[in-house]
Amino acid sequence: MNSRREIIPITYRLAPALLLAGALLLASAYLASAGPLAQTADEGRAIFEQKCQACHTIGGGRLVGPDLQSVTTRRERAWLLSFIGTPDRMLAQGDPIATQLLAENNNVPMPNLGLTQSEVESLLAYLENPAGAGQATTQPQAPTQVLPPGNYARGWKLFTGEVALVGGGPPCMGCHNVGGIGRYGGGSLGPDLTQVYSRLGEPGLTSALANFPFPTMAAVFTGKALDPQEQADLLVFFAQVDAQGQAMPPAVFDRYFWFWGLTGMALLFAGMVIFWPRQRLSISEALRRKR
Amino acid sequence: MNVRAHMSMLFHLDKCIGCHTCSVACKNLWTDRKGAEYMWWNNVETRPGAGYPTQWEDQAHYQGGWELRGDKLRLRLHSRAGGILKLFFNPSLPDLEDYYEPFTFRYQDLFTAPQGDDQPTAPPVSLITGQPIEIKSGPNWDDDLGGSGVYARNDPALEGLAEETRAQLQELERLVFNYLPRICNHCLNPACVAACPSGAIYKRAEDGVVLVNENKCRAWRMCVAACPYKKVYYNWSTGKSEKCILCFPRLETGQAPACAHSCVGRIRYMGVLLYDADCIPEAAMVPDEQLVEAQRQVILDPFDPQVIAAAQANGIDAGWIEAAQKSPAYRFVKEWQLALPLHPEFRTMVMMYYIPPLSPVVSVLEESLFRLDLSEGASDFELFDRLDAARLPVQYLANLFSAGQEEVIRQVLRKLLGVRVYMRRKTVDNQVDEATLQGLAEAGLTPEQAEDIYRLTTQPSLEERFVLPPYHREMAVEAWKDPLAHKGEAGLGYIQAPRRGE
C-alpha cells in the first residue's frame, strides 16, 4: 500500500525528464542528418585549396594526381566518400579502382589527409559544382611559368645542405637519398628521390616542391616554404639526377666502413689485453708477486 | 684566540703488547654488521710492516692528505675541477684486495663431514660471497714477523734508511718490531671533510669528533681516498661511508671509548686538549721540519688565565676546562713533550698522539755468537748517548712520528731513557748519583717531572688515565628540543614517525 502510493508519483516525476530526453534525441538525429546539408560548397573549396590543390586540378590537367573535373560523375559517390576519407586503407584492401589509379599515377599513392566524413561531404559538394562556389579555381597552378631558370650546381648544394634553405627548412638530404650523393648517402626516413622527376612528372614535382603535399613534410616545412629560386634549382637538380639515374656511381663506403670499424675494434682490444690485467692488481697482490 | 676543546687519545707504545683486544672490542661494538666485515675502525699493526690497508702510508699510490704547494695547502687527491672528472672513477681508491677479503670458516663441516681417515677441517669461506676462498691476507697479516719478508721489507716508513740498516732489520738475530694501534685521528684539518662532495662529514664543535652524516652521504667515497690514514671505510651494503666515532655515545655517558677501556696493557689515555682554532691554517703550512713544534703551539695551556677567559667566552663549560687541566694528554703532549703525532707530514693535524717506543741495542757478532752491543761500565746508559745503536732505527721512528726529523725523536727517547734510569737508581740502588741527575737534566727534565712521568706511565688509576669531561647532554639537548614540549601527554610517541616502505 505504502509502496504503491510512492510508485505513482515517481513515474509522474519522471515523465518530464523522459519527454525532454526524447526531444533531445530527436533534435540530435535531425542535426546529424542535417549536418551534410548544412555544409556549403564554400567549405569544400577551402579544403580543396588547402589540401588537394598541390596534386590535383579541376580542369587544369593532371599534376601528381589526376584532374578532378567531373570526378563525381566518373566515380560512384560511395566509393569517392571512402576513398577520399581513407585512401590508404582502400589501397591496402586491394580495391581494384584504387590499385589501377596507383599504377596510372607513377605509383605515387594518395596520402590519408585525415579528413572527417563531413569534410569529405563538403568537398564532394564543391567538386560537384566547382563553378558555383565563389570564384573559379580551375587554374590554380601556373608555377612553371613563374619559376626562374634553375641551376643544377646550386640545386645540389641545396639538397646536401651546403647552402641553407632561405625559409629555414632542413636540407633534403636529412631525410632523402638520391643515387650517388655524398659518401654515406642521404637519409632513409623519406623515400629515395633518384627517380622522383619521372615518377611525379615535371608539373607534379613542381607542385610538390611548392606545397609539400605529404603529411610528414607539410609538418616539417610549415612556415618554411621554399622560395621560387630554390624550387627551380631543385627541380633542375632532380631532373638531371633522374636523367643520370643508374649511371651515377653507387655508394662504395661500405667496404671501408667495415674495414676501419673492425680494425679499430681489434686495436682497442689489443690495447686492453696489455693494460687490463695490471689495472686491477691490488697493491698487496703486487707485493706478493714481486717476491 | 679562538679556543676550542678536543677529546684526544694518547697511545704509550712502550706498553702495547699487540693483543688486539682493542680491535675486537671495537669490532664487536660497531662493525659486526653486513658490509662492515672488512672494516677495523681500530686496528693494531706490527711495525715494520705494510699495515692495513696494505701500504696505506704510500701517498704516491693512495693520494691521501694535504700537500704544501707554494704558499697554498692543497688536497693531494684532486683539485676541485679534477674531483668532478674523477667523480665516477677514482683510481686512488683502495679496493677490497688492498684491505683484505673478510672470511670465516664453515664450522658445520666439523660436525657433518662423513667418516674418514682424516680429521675433518673447517674450510675458509668469504664473508662477502659465501664461497670458499684461499685466504691471502688479513687485517694484520704481517703480524709478529709472519710474512715479514714481503710486508716488513716493503714498509713505506723505511724510506730513506741506509741499505745496511734495512738488511739488518731482516736478519734473524737483529729482528725488531713494535706495535702501532691506530684509530681515526679526528684531525684538526681533516682531508676527508675537505674532499667530501656532499658535505656529509663534519667535525663536532664540542669535542672535535669527526663524523659522517649517513643521511647526507652519497657514496662518492672521496673521503676514503683523501684520508691519508685510510680510516674512513665504505660500507658496500648500505652504500655509505663509515668511520671511527671515538665512541661518542660512551663519551657522552662518561665512559672511555671501547678500545681504550678494554686495553689490556693500559696504553691508552683520554683527555681534553684546548686548542686555538685560528692557528690551524698557519700550523698546517709550516715547512716539514717545524710541523711537530707548530702543532704543539696550537695546543693551549689550560692554566693560563687568558686561555680560560677565551674558552669561557667561546662557551666552553667550566667542567671541560677543569678536565683539560687534569688531562693526561696535555701533560704528555705539551708539558713533557713526549707524545708525537703520527705522520705530521700529511698535514691533517692529527689529535691522537703516540709516545714512541724504546728498543734494545743491536747485537754484534763476536766469535760467531751474537751478544748485545753494550758498553762497558754504566750499562744503564747503554742507549743514552748511542741512540743509533737502538734496534729500531731512529730514522724509522722519525719517518713515523716527526716527518723525518730525527732530533725530535732523539729528544723524546732521551727523556724516556732518563726517567727509566732515574727511577732504576732510585728504586733499585736507593740513591741517585750525580751522573743520573745530570743525564736527566740533559734530557730536559727535573726529578719531579721524572717522578710524575713515571707515575702516570706505570701506576695511573682509571680516573687518571681517562679524564672525561661532563658532556651535559641533558642540557645540550635543550638547544634544539624543548624538554617540556610533551609534558602531560600520554603515550610513548615517536621520535621519528614511521613511514611506509622504510
Interface residues (C-beta under 8 A of the other chain):
Chain A: R280 S282 I283 S284 E285 L287 R288 K290 R291
Chain B: A50 P53 T54 Q55 D58 H61 P94 D95 E97 D98 Y100 K136 S137 G149 V150 Y151 N154
